[in-house]
Amino acid sequence: MLLATQLERVFILKDSGQEIRLTDPEPKWSVEAVINFYANTYPILTTAKVSTPQIKNDTVEYHFESVMGTKG
């Protein structure tokens, strides 16, 4: 019998040219709940958009990108 393994989620915030890796505070939470959790520490998340998740190195990466200051 094969057992499914749940991949760890990693959240990456791009802020001022830096990538900040955020750990998953609670795997059962939605991505929106994770954004709300970290928004107190990183206010830029209140206007961030979330990229499509990508699987890398046995983790699922979500990228938070600020939409502030972009033209379009």
C-alpha positions in Angstrom: 0.0 0.0 0.0 1.3 3.5 -0.9 1.0 6.3 1.6 0.6 9.9 0.5 3.0 12.4 2.0 1.8 16.0 2.4 4.4 18.4 1.1 5.5 21.2 3.4 4.3 24.7 2.4 6.7 27.5 2.2 5.7 31.1 1.7 8.1 33.6 0.0 7.6 37.3 0.3 9.4 39.6 -2.1 9.9 42.9 -0.4 12.3 45.7 -1.5 14.2 43.2 -3.7 14.7 40.7 -0.9 13.1 37.3 -0.6 11.9 36.5 2.9 11.0 32.8 3.5 8.1 32.4 5.9 7.3 29.1 7.5 3.8 27.6 7.5 2.2 28.6 10.9 -0.5 26.0 10.5 -0.8 23.5 7.7 -4.6 23.4 8.0 -5.0 27.1 7.3 -5.9 28.5 3.9 -3.3 30.7 2.1 -5.5 33.7 3.0 -5.4 32.8 6.7 -1.5 32.6 6.4 -1.5 36.1 4.8 -3.6 37.5 7.6 -1.4 35.8 10.2 1.8 37.4 8.8 0.2 40.8 7.8 0.8 42.2 11.3 4.5 41.7 10.8 4.6 42.4 7.1 1.9 45.0 6.3 2.8 44.8 2.6 0.9 41.5 2.6 -2.4 43.3 2.9 -2.2 44.2 -0.8 -0.1 41.3 -2.0 -1.1 38.8 -4.7 -0.4 35.1 -4.4 1.3 33.3 -7.3 0.3 29.8 -8.4 2.0 27.3 -6.1 5.1 25.6 -7.4 6.6 22.3 -6.2 10.4 22.6 -5.5 12.6 20.4 -3.4 9.7 18.5 -1.8 8.0 21.7 -0.7 5.1 23.7 -2.2 6.2 27.3 -2.6 3.7 30.2 -2.6 5.1 33.6 -3.7 3.6 36.7 -2.2 4.2 39.7 -4.4 3.4 43.3 -3.6 1.1 45.1 -6.1 2.0 48.5 -4.5 4.0 50.8 -6.6 3.5 49.0 -9.9 2.1 50.7 -12.9 -0.6 49.1 -15.0 
